[in-house]
Amino acid sequence: MPLVVIDPGHGGRDPGTSGNGYQEKTLVLSTAIMLRDALRRCGVNVLMTRETDTLPLPSGTIGQDLAYRADLANRNNADLFVSWHIDSAANATVSGVAVWIYPATRGTRTETWAQRISDGIAANTGQRNRGVYLGDFQVLRETEMDAVLVEAGFITNAQEANNLANTEFQRAQAEGAARAICDLFDLPYVAPVRPDPTPRPTTPPPATEQPPAQNRPEEWPDWAEDAIRSMIEWGVMTGYPDGSWRPDQNVTRAELAVALTRFYNFIRGGNGGV
């Protein structure tokens, strides 16, 4: 299986760019970890330059840290190096995803791969696809394999910044990139298994003609009797174990949680008209 090195940009004392209340180092780490998980799910070997909020080489200069990231990929004979970043611009309306490559790799397989990764992310998120750009970035210059630097969007664009901080949007970017990378290596993309967000309908207990034995109708206020009987019939509130209802007693947060859950299950079962 191919080895892909994923490099979440910046980290620790180097926050990267910032805007609209967000820092690049935090946002890129979340998405890069999702990309790691997506590729591993597809059987790809993945090596991360960092998995926490720290520089990979915290004791060195920023230049030494960047060299360390490239050397990590070189020493492990990686097949692809993906550095994940977020861009900024003086114009707050600029948006979109782009992938950068080292100028000397223009016209090579690296450029083709960069375009396909940009296409994959944009197709999965609906972002503007800015395509491939050339840049003399150290992590691109010093890596010995195909190397790309993803600029996942613009933190200076308020809407895009909020998207980049959204978990589902991050996942969409990661899955779009993972699908493209799998295609580069002729590997099948394995989609994530999502839990069914719709709870299974729960059949409410059968209604009864009379209140259960534990009810003591003499406790019930006349104006609330019909409502209490409905709660009992629907299985939402059935009284206390000693047989009492205690209609004047304050409800606890735990009791309310149970009642609301029962009512939710009841209406999801198709009997509540919702």
C-alpha positions in Angstrom: 0.0 0.0 0.0 1.2 3.6 -0.6 2.4 5.7 2.2 0.9 9.2 2.4 2.4 11.8 4.7 -0.2 14.3 5.9 1.3 17.6 7.2 -1.2 19.8 9.2 0.4 23.3 8.8 1.9 25.3 11.6 1.1 24.3 15.3 2.1 25.3 18.8 3.7 28.7 18.9 3.1 29.1 15.2 -0.6 29.8 14.7 -0.4 30.4 11.0 -2.9 32.9 9.6 -6.0 34.0 11.4 -9.3 35.7 10.8 -12.9 35.9 11.9 -12.0 34.5 15.3 -10.2 31.4 14.0 -6.6 30.3 13.8 -5.2 28.3 10.9 -3.3 25.8 13.1 -6.4 24.6 14.8 -8.7 24.3 11.8 -6.2 22.4 9.6 -5.4 19.9 12.3 -9.0 18.9 12.7 -9.4 18.3 8.9 -6.1 16.6 8.5 -7.0 14.1 11.2 -10.2 13.4 9.4 -8.2 12.9 6.2 -5.9 10.5 8.1 -8.8 8.4 9.3 -10.5 8.4 5.8 -7.3 7.2 4.1 -6.7 4.5 6.7 -10.2 3.3 6.3 -9.4 2.8 2.6 -6.3 0.8 3.4 -3.7 3.6 2.8 -0.7 3.8 5.1 -0.6 7.3 6.7 2.1 9.1 8.6 1.3 12.4 10.3 3.8 15.2 10.9 1.8 16.2 13.9 -1.4 15.1 15.6 -1.6 17.7 18.4 -1.2 21.4 18.8 2.6 21.5 18.6 5.3 22.0 16.1 6.8 18.7 14.9 10.2 20.1 15.9 9.3 22.4 18.8 12.9 23.2 19.8 13.9 24.5 16.4 13.2 27.5 14.3 10.3 27.6 11.9 12.7 26.9 9.0 14.1 23.9 10.9 10.6 22.6 11.7 9.6 22.8 8.0 12.8 20.9 7.0 12.0 18.3 9.6 8.6 17.7 8.1 10.1 17.2 4.6 12.8 15.0 6.0 10.3 12.8 7.8 8.6 12.1 4.5 11.9 11.5 2.8 13.2 9.1 5.5 10.1 7.0 5.3 10.1 6.9 1.5 6.6 8.3 1.2 4.7 8.1 -2.0 2.8 11.4 -1.5 3.2 14.4 0.8 0.1 16.5 1.5 0.5 19.7 3.5 -2.8 21.1 4.6 -3.2 24.8 5.1 -5.7 27.7 5.0 -5.2 30.9 3.0 -5.9 34.6 3.7 -6.3 37.6 1.5 -6.7 41.4 1.8 -10.0 41.1 -0.1 -12.5 39.5 2.3 -14.6 38.2 -0.6 -12.0 35.9 -2.0 -12.8 32.2 -1.4 -12.2 28.8 -2.7 -9.8 25.8 -2.5 -6.5 25.6 -4.3 -3.5 23.2 -4.4 0.1 24.4 -4.7 3.1 22.6 -6.2 6.8 23.4 -6.5 7.5 25.3 -9.7 9.9 22.7 -11.0 7.1 20.1 -11.0 4.9 22.0 -13.4 3.9 19.7 -16.3 4.7 16.6 -14.3 2.5 14.0 -12.6 2.6 16.2 -9.5 0.6 18.9 -11.3 -1.9 16.3 -12.5 -2.3 14.9 -9.0 -2.7 18.4 -7.5 -5.5 19.2 -9.9 -7.3 16.0 -9.1 -7.1 16.7 -5.4 -8.4 20.2 -5.9 -11.2 18.8 -8.0 -12.1 16.2 -5.5 -12.3 18.7 -2.6 -14.3 21.2 -4.5 -16.7 18.6 -5.9 -17.4 17.4 -2.4 -17.9 20.8 -0.7 -19.3 23.0 -3.5 -16.4 25.4 -3.0 -14.9 27.5 -5.8 -12.2 25.4 -7.4 -9.1 27.7 -7.8 -7.0 24.9 -9.3 -3.3 24.6 -9.2 -0.8 27.3 -8.2 3.0 27.4 -8.2 4.9 28.2 -5.0 8.4 27.9 -3.6 7.3 26.5 -0.3 10.0 24.7 1.7 8.0 21.6 2.3 7.5 21.3 -1.4 11.0 22.2 -2.3 12.7 19.7 0.0 10.5 16.7 -0.4 11.6 14.0 -2.8 8.2 12.5 -3.7 5.1 14.0 -5.3 4.2 16.8 -2.9 1.3 19.2 -2.8 0.1 21.9 -0.4 -3.6 22.3 -0.1 -5.0 25.8 0.7 -8.4 24.6 1.9 -10.1 28.0 1.8 -9.8 31.6 3.0 -10.0 32.4 6.7 -10.5 36.0 5.8 -13.8 35.3 4.2 -16.4 35.2 7.0 -18.7 32.6 5.4 -15.8 30.3 4.3 -14.1 30.7 7.7 -17.3 29.5 9.4 -17.5 26.6 7.0 -13.8 25.7 7.6 -14.6 25.5 11.4 -17.7 23.3 10.8 -17.2 19.6 11.5 -19.3 18.4 8.6 -17.6 20.7 6.2 -14.2 19.6 7.4 -15.3 16.0 6.9 -16.5 16.8 3.4 -13.1 18.3 2.5 -11.3 15.3 4.0 -13.5 12.7 2.2 -13.2 14.6 -1.1 -9.4 14.6 -0.8 -9.4 10.9 0.3 -11.5 9.9 -2.6 -9.1 11.7 -5.0 -6.0 10.3 -3.4 -7.4 6.7 -3.6 -8.0 7.3 -7.3 -4.4 8.4 -7.8 -3.2 5.1 -6.5 -6.0 3.0 -8.2 -7.4 2.1 -4.9 -11.2 1.7 -4.1 -12.6 4.5 -2.0 -14.4 3.2 1.0 -17.2 5.6 2.2 -17.7 6.1 5.9 -20.4 4.2 7.6 -22.8 6.8 9.2 -25.2 5.8 11.9 -28.9 6.2 10.9 -29.8 9.6 12.3 -33.5 8.6 12.5 -34.4 6.7 15.7 -36.4 3.6 15.1 -40.1 4.1 15.9 -41.1 2.8 19.3 -44.5 1.3 19.7 -46.3 3.0 22.6 -47.9 0.8 25.2 -51.6 0.0 24.5 -54.1 2.5 25.8 -56.3 1.3 28.6 -59.9 2.2 29.4 -59.1 3.1 33.0 -56.0 4.5 34.7 -53.6 1.9 36.0 -54.0 0.7 39.5 -51.3 2.9 40.9 -53.3 6.1 40.0 -55.3 7.8 42.7 -57.8 10.0 40.9 -58.7 11.8 44.0 -55.2 13.5 43.8 -55.8 14.9 40.4 -57.1 18.4 39.9 -60.3 18.4 37.8 -58.8 20.7 35.2 -55.8 18.3 34.7 -57.6 14.9 34.7 -57.9 14.4 31.0 -54.2 15.4 30.4 -53.0 13.1 33.2 -55.0 10.2 31.8 -53.5 10.8 28.3 -49.9 10.8 29.7 -50.6 7.5 31.4 -52.2 5.9 28.3 -49.3 7.0 26.1 -46.8 5.7 28.6 -45.2 9.1 29.0 -45.8 9.6 32.8 -47.1 6.7 34.9 -46.8 7.8 38.5 -44.5 6.8 41.3 -43.7 3.2 42.4 -45.8 3.6 45.6 -48.9 4.2 43.5 -49.1 7.9 43.9 -49.1 10.6 41.3 -48.2 13.7 43.4 -49.6 16.3 40.9 -48.4 19.2 43.0 -44.8 18.1 43.4 -42.1 19.8 41.4 -40.6 17.7 38.6 -36.8 16.9 38.8 -34.5 17.3 35.7 -34.1 13.5 35.6 -37.9 13.0 35.7 -38.3 15.6 32.9 -35.7 13.9 30.8 -37.4 10.5 31.1 -40.8 12.0 30.3 -39.5 13.9 27.3 -37.7 10.9 25.9 -40.9 8.8 26.2 -42.9 11.5 24.5 -40.4 11.8 21.7 -40.4 8.1 21.1 -44.2 8.1 21.2 -44.5 10.8 18.5 -41.7 9.2 16.4 -43.9 6.1 16.5 -46.4 7.9 14.4 -49.1 8.5 17.0 -48.4 12.1 17.8 -49.2 13.7 14.5 -45.7 15.3 14.2 
